[in-house]
Amino acid sequence: MRKLILSMQMTLDGYVSGPAGEMDWIASSDDDWQELFNDMESVDTLLVGRNMHPDYFQYWQSVLTDPAADPHEKKYAELADRTPHILFSRTLTEVSWHNTRIAHDAASEVTKLKQQPGGDMMLWGGATIASELLSLGLVDELRITLNPTLLGAGLPMFNNIKTRHKLTTLSVKPLMAGLVLLKYKVDN
């Protein structure tokens, strides 16, 4: 069965964005990017929530055509450009990225996808869809990049979790730039 891996950046105090939606606190490093590319070797589908979708697609599409783009970002943009995406939205009817389709019911879509043959799926977020799928027991692994920042306010990563979840630590890896990569199996 295919795994659903939730992969998100988080501050030490548990936020995924600041009070005004800012994400300028996110750090990156060569080893962080390499870990991501390694983890994505098993992934053949990327999932994105409605609230995250405009910024995600606009940013990565712009990186594709930017000759001055960071090489790691360029590599991810190219990978994302050739990897099918599913955008979860109850209201959108079209999306501009060529390899993206819209699913209106995240729970039934993920349940169906997990039963089909294929590679793993990686959910980039945002926090709302992450909480929904985690609460429904559909997330198999958490891949959290912990940033050495305290925001004090903002959008909490796990604000809408409705049930308790036992996690098994798969790995804790310190990275450059003060990052820590945390990987957990969700014991559903």
C-alpha positions as CSV (number, residue, x, y, z in Angstrom):
1,M,0.0,0.0,0.0
2,R,1.2,3.5,-0.8
3,K,2.3,5.7,2.1
4,L,1.2,9.3,2.6
5,I,4.1,11.4,4.0
6,L,3.3,14.8,5.5
7,S,6.3,17.1,4.9
8,M,6.3,20.6,6.4
9,Q,8.6,23.2,7.8
10,M,7.8,24.2,11.4
11,T,9.2,26.6,14.0
12,L,10.4,25.4,17.4
13,D,7.2,26.7,18.9
14,G,5.0,24.8,16.4
15,Y,4.0,27.4,13.8
16,V,4.0,26.9,10.0
17,S,3.6,30.6,9.2
18,G,3.6,33.9,11.1
19,P,0.6,36.0,12.1
20,A,0.4,37.6,8.6
21,G,1.2,34.4,6.8
22,E,4.9,35.1,6.5
23,M,7.3,32.3,6.0
24,D,10.6,34.3,5.8
25,W,11.8,32.3,8.8
26,I,12.3,29.1,6.8
27,A,16.0,28.2,6.5
28,S,17.6,25.8,4.1
29,S,20.9,24.2,3.6
30,D,22.6,21.8,1.2
31,D,22.1,18.8,3.4
32,D,18.4,19.8,4.0
33,W,17.8,19.8,0.2
34,Q,19.7,16.5,-0.2
35,E,17.6,14.9,2.4
36,L,14.5,16.1,0.6
37,F,15.6,14.8,-2.7
38,N,16.5,11.4,-1.1
39,D,13.1,11.2,0.5
40,M,11.3,12.0,-2.7
41,E,12.9,9.1,-4.6
42,S,9.9,6.9,-3.5
43,V,7.3,9.7,-4.3
44,D,5.3,9.8,-7.5
45,T,2.4,12.1,-6.4
46,L,2.5,15.5,-4.6
47,L,-0.5,16.7,-2.7
48,V,-1.3,20.4,-1.8
49,G,-4.1,22.0,0.1
50,R,-6.3,24.9,-1.2
51,N,-4.8,27.5,1.1
52,M,-1.2,26.7,0.1
53,H,-1.9,26.3,-3.6
54,P,-1.6,29.9,-5.0
55,D,1.8,30.6,-3.5
56,Y,3.2,27.1,-4.1
57,F,2.3,27.0,-7.8
58,Q,3.3,30.6,-8.5
59,Y,6.6,30.3,-6.7
60,W,7.8,27.0,-8.3
61,Q,6.6,28.0,-11.8
62,S,8.7,31.2,-11.5
63,V,11.7,29.3,-10.4
64,L,11.5,27.2,-13.6
65,T,12.1,30.2,-15.7
66,D,14.5,32.1,-13.5
67,P,18.1,31.8,-14.8
68,A,19.4,33.1,-11.4
69,A,17.4,30.6,-9.3
70,D,19.1,28.7,-6.5
71,P,20.3,25.3,-8.0
72,H,18.5,23.3,-5.3
73,E,15.3,25.2,-5.9
74,K,15.7,24.7,-9.7
75,K,16.1,21.0,-9.1
76,Y,12.9,20.8,-7.0
77,A,11.0,23.0,-9.5
78,E,11.9,20.6,-12.3
79,L,11.0,17.6,-10.2
80,A,7.7,19.2,-9.2
81,D,7.0,20.1,-12.9
82,R,7.2,16.5,-13.9
83,T,5.4,15.0,-10.9
84,P,1.6,14.8,-10.8
85,H,-0.1,17.0,-8.2
86,I,-3.4,16.8,-6.6
87,L,-4.9,20.0,-5.2
88,F,-7.5,19.6,-2.6
89,S,-10.3,22.2,-2.8
90,R,-14.0,22.2,-2.4
91,T,-14.4,25.5,-4.4
92,L,-11.8,25.6,-7.2
93,T,-12.7,24.2,-10.6
94,E,-9.4,24.8,-12.5
95,V,-5.8,25.2,-11.8
96,S,-3.0,26.6,-14.0
97,W,-0.2,24.0,-13.4
98,H,-0.3,21.5,-16.3
99,N,0.2,18.3,-14.2
100,T,-2.4,19.1,-11.5
101,R,-5.9,17.9,-11.0
102,I,-8.4,19.0,-8.4
103,A,-10.0,16.7,-5.8
104,H,-12.9,18.0,-3.9
105,D,-13.1,15.3,-1.2
106,A,-9.6,14.8,0.3
107,A,-10.5,11.9,2.6
108,S,-12.0,9.7,-0.2
109,E,-9.3,10.7,-2.7
110,V,-6.4,9.8,-0.4
111,T,-8.2,6.6,0.6
112,K,-8.6,5.6,-3.0
113,L,-5.0,6.6,-3.9
114,K,-3.5,4.6,-1.1
115,Q,-5.2,1.5,-2.5
116,Q,-3.9,2.0,-6.0
117,P,-0.5,0.8,-7.2
118,G,2.3,3.4,-7.3
119,G,4.9,5.2,-5.3
120,D,4.4,7.1,-2.1
121,M,2.6,10.4,-1.9
122,M,4.0,13.6,-0.2
123,L,1.6,16.2,1.3
124,W,3.2,19.6,1.4
125,G,0.4,21.2,3.4
126,G,-1.0,23.5,4.4
127,A,-1.9,23.1,8.1
128,T,-5.6,22.7,7.5
129,I,-5.4,19.8,5.1
130,A,-2.6,18.2,7.1
131,S,-4.7,18.3,10.3
132,E,-7.7,16.9,8.5
133,L,-5.9,14.0,6.9
134,L,-3.9,13.3,10.1
135,S,-7.2,13.3,12.2
136,L,-8.7,10.8,9.8
137,G,-5.8,8.4,10.2
138,L,-4.6,8.8,6.6
139,V,-1.1,10.1,7.2
140,D,1.5,7.4,7.6
141,E,4.6,9.4,8.2
142,L,5.6,12.9,9.4
143,R,8.6,14.6,7.9
144,I,9.1,17.8,9.9
145,T,11.9,20.2,9.3
146,L,12.3,22.0,12.6
147,N,13.6,25.6,12.2
148,P,15.5,27.3,15.0
149,T,13.0,30.1,15.3
150,L,10.3,31.2,17.8
151,L,7.5,33.2,16.3
152,G,5.3,33.5,19.4
153,A,2.1,33.7,17.2
154,G,0.9,32.5,13.8
155,L,-0.7,29.4,12.3
156,P,0.0,26.3,14.4
157,M,0.9,23.2,12.5
158,F,-1.4,20.9,14.6
159,N,-4.2,23.4,15.6
160,N,-7.0,21.3,14.2
161,I,-6.0,17.8,15.3
162,K,-9.1,16.1,16.7
163,T,-7.7,12.9,18.1
164,R,-4.5,11.7,19.9
165,H,-1.9,10.1,17.7
166,K,1.0,7.9,18.9
167,L,4.2,8.4,16.9
168,T,7.2,6.2,16.6
169,T,10.5,8.0,16.0
170,L,12.1,7.0,12.7
171,S,15.0,9.5,12.8
172,V,16.2,12.7,14.3
173,K,18.9,14.3,12.1
174,P,20.6,17.7,12.9
175,L,21.3,19.6,9.7
176,M,23.3,22.7,8.8
177,A,21.6,26.1,9.3
178,G,20.5,24.9,12.7
179,L,17.7,22.7,11.2
180,V,16.6,19.4,12.6
181,L,14.9,16.8,10.4
182,L,12.3,14.8,12.4
183,K,10.7,11.7,10.9
184,Y,8.0,9.8,12.6
185,K,5.7,6.9,11.8
186,V,2.1,7.6,12.7
187,D,0.8,4.5,14.6
188,N,-2.8,4.6,13.3
